[in-house]
């Protein structure tokens, strides 16, 4: 048996990690396509904005959220879509302040903003904005910054919702891809461990995954213990692939660097002594 730095174990790990990376990249690409097709980011932002405004109304009784989306600053970001998929904090604060101070023509100072917010009908947005400008101590720029930070905090929470949903989609894709390709981690380890030629193959050749994964007539009848081992191998692969492509790209880079560092330095053959002849001395 060759030790870790010798390095059969490390070569096998690099091979298996390369397979994980390829499958994870595929799952990530499909996940991104699904998110784009379903307009998932825009819908996630719409839900987040609904949680921010919470049925707050303007002084004239108009729904604050509806008026917010009709505002030229926000409407201009939609680009013929039903809903924006990204909203800069500056655009949020600009539209919100303008709606709260719609009774003011021209430039707005802190007192105008404070009066406009105080005149809003009772609601969660009014209460939150009053707390934010109270902390600004009469500074309009500080009040705007506090509103933008409030927006950023809500967007961070919305990003968490989106990441969890994307992870669930990625897990489902990992299950499908693992079973469809019969990517059994235990079988992969056995193949990479026992076949030096497969370990020596560059990772780019693993794009043609036929040698290590896939279905064949022989794989359809492994027996009871074989199926049990395969299910365990599938579960390990699903767990690994669901970690995502960036994780395995980083692991693969570290493993390759470790493998290269563990290789002994090349032995330089001794040089034969050079004897000078009279002719050579003459030429010099």
N, C-alpha and C positions, 0 to 999 in steps of 0.2 A: 504493500500500500504506500502511495506517495503522500507525503505530508501536505499541510495546507499551503505552505509557501513553496511546494515542490514542483507542480501545484495542480494535481488532479482535481482536488476539491474546488479550488478557485476557478479552474477552467469550467467545471461543471456548473458552478454558480453563475458564471458569466453567460454560459449558454442558455440556462433556464431564464435568467433575467432578461436576456435578449428576446426570448419568446414572449415573456410577460410584457415587455415594452411594445412589441409589435401589436399584440392583441389590445393593449391599453390605448395605443394611438388610434387604432381602428374604432374602439368604443367611444373615445373622446370625439372623434370626427363625426360619428353617427349621432352622438348626443348633441353636438353643436348644431347639426342639421335639423334634428327634431326641435330643438329650442327655437331655431329660426323659423321653421315651418309653422310652429304653434304660436309664434310671437310671444314667447314665454317671458322675455325681459320686459316688454312693454306691459304685459298683464301683471307682472310682479310689481312694477312701479305704480301701476294704477291702483292695485290693492294697498300699497304703502301710502299713496296720497290720500286714499279714502280713510286710512287709519289716522292720518295727520289732521284732516279737517273735520271729521266726525260730525257731519250734518250742521256745521256752523253756517250761519247766514250773515249777509251784509245788512246794512241799515235799512235798505229798501225792501228787504225780505228775500232777495235773490240768494240762491244757494252759493256759498263761498267757493266750493270746489268747481261748480259749473262755470262761474265767472272767472275763476283762476285759469281754466283751460281755454276760455275764450279770449283771454288777454293776449294782445299781439306778441309780446315777448315769448309766451309759452306756445301759442298757436303757430308761430313761425318755426318752432323746432320740430313740429310734427311732420312736416314735409309730406302732406297728403295721406298720412297714416291716421288710424283711429286714435292712437295714443303714442306719446313720445316714449322711447325706450331708454333715454338718458336725459337727465335734467341737471344742469350746472347749479351749484348753490347760489351763485350770483343772480341767475335768472329767477330762481325761486324767490329770493329776498326782494328783488326789484318788482316782480309782479305782485307779491303780497303787500308790500308797502304802498304801491300805487293804488291797489284796491282799497286798502284801509284809509287812504288819504285822498280818495277820489273827489272830495269836496274842495281840495286845494288845487288851484291852477298855478303852475310854475314850480319853482324849487320848493323842497320840503325841508323843514328843520325839525329838531327833536320834538318841540312842543306840538307841532302839527301831527306828528306820528302818534304821540301820546294821546292827543285828543281824539284822533280818528279811531284808535284801538279802543279807547274808553267808551266811545259811542256805539261800538258794535253790540248787537244783541248778546245776551248772556250765552255762553257756550265754552267748550274746552279750548278753542283756539284763542278766544278773547282772554281767557284766564291765563293761558300759557304766554301769550305775547305781552301781557301786562307784567308778568314776572320777569320776562326777558329784558324789557326796556327799563324796568325798575333797577335791575342789576347794572344797567349801562350808565347810571348816574348822570343823566342829562347829555350824554355824548351820542350824537346821531350815528357816527361811524361805528362806535362800540355796539349800539343797538342793532345795526345791520349785521355786524359780525356775530352777535349772539343768535340772531335769527338763522343765519347760515349754519352755525354750529348745531343748532337744534335740528335743522334739516339734515345735516351730515349724520347725526346720531340716529335719526329715523332711517336713513338710507343704509347705514351699517346693519341695522336690524333687518331691513328688507333684503340685503345681500345675504344674510344668514339664511333667510327663508329660501332664496334662490339656490344657494349652495346645497342645502339639504335636499331640495327637490332634484337638483342635478345629480347628487350622489345616489338617490334612489333610482333614477333613470340609468345611471352608469352601472349600478348593481344589476339591474334587470338585463342590460346589454351584456354584461360580463357572464351572466348565467347562459344567455342564448349563444354567445360566441364560443364559450368553453365547451358546451355540449355539442354544438354544430361542428366544431373542429376536433372534438375528442382530445382536448388539451389537458392531459392527465399529468399533474406535477410529478407524481411518483414514477410514472413511465419516462417522463422527460429526464429526471435525475438518473434513472438507470441507464438510459441510452447515452447521455453525455458522460457518465462515469465509465462505462464499459467500452466506448468507441473513441479511441484517440483521434481518428480522422475527423469525426464530428466535432470534437472539442477544438481541433485546430482550424476548423473552417471559420473564415471571417464572419462577423455578425451580419454583414450585408447579405450574405448568401442565405441567411435564415428567413429572408423574405419569401423564399420558396420553401414553405414549411412541410412539404410532403415527407421529407426524411424523418421528422420527429413527431408530427401530429397528423391527424386525419383518420378517416374511417376506411376500413378494408374488410373483405369477407372474414379474415382471421380475427379481427377485433370484435366482431359481432357475437362470438361464442367464447367468452373468456371463462365461463364457469361461475359458480356461486362466489368463491373467494376472489376470483378475478373481477367480478362486478363490484364486490365490496371495496376492493382496492381502488378500482376506477372511480367510484363515487367519492371516496376520500380524496383521491387525486384531483377530481373535479372541484371539490369544495376548496381545496388549497389554491387552485388556480383562480377560482372566482374571487376568493378573498384577495389574492395578490393583484389581479387585474383591476378590481374595483378601487384600489389605492390610487390609480391614475397614472398617466404617462409621465408627468413631471417627476413623480416619486421614483419610478424605475429608471428614468433617464439619469437621475442623480446617483442612484445606486450603481448603475452600470458604469458610470464614469469613475466612481470610487473604486469599484472592483477592478477595472482595467488599469487604473493607476497603481493599485496595490500589486496586481500581477506583474506589471512592468518593473516596479521597484524591487520585487522579489527575485527577478531573474539575475543570475550571476553574471558578472561582467565578462565580456568576450575575451578569450585568451589570445593575446597577440603572439604570433609565431616569432621565435628568435631570428634576428637578422644575421645573415652570414657576414663575417668580417670582410671589409673591402681592402684589397691590397693595391697599392699604387704602383704603377709601372713607370718606367722612365718616360714612355710615350705620353702617359696621362699627365705626368708632371710638366712635360713640355707643352701640352695643350692648355694646361692651366696658366 
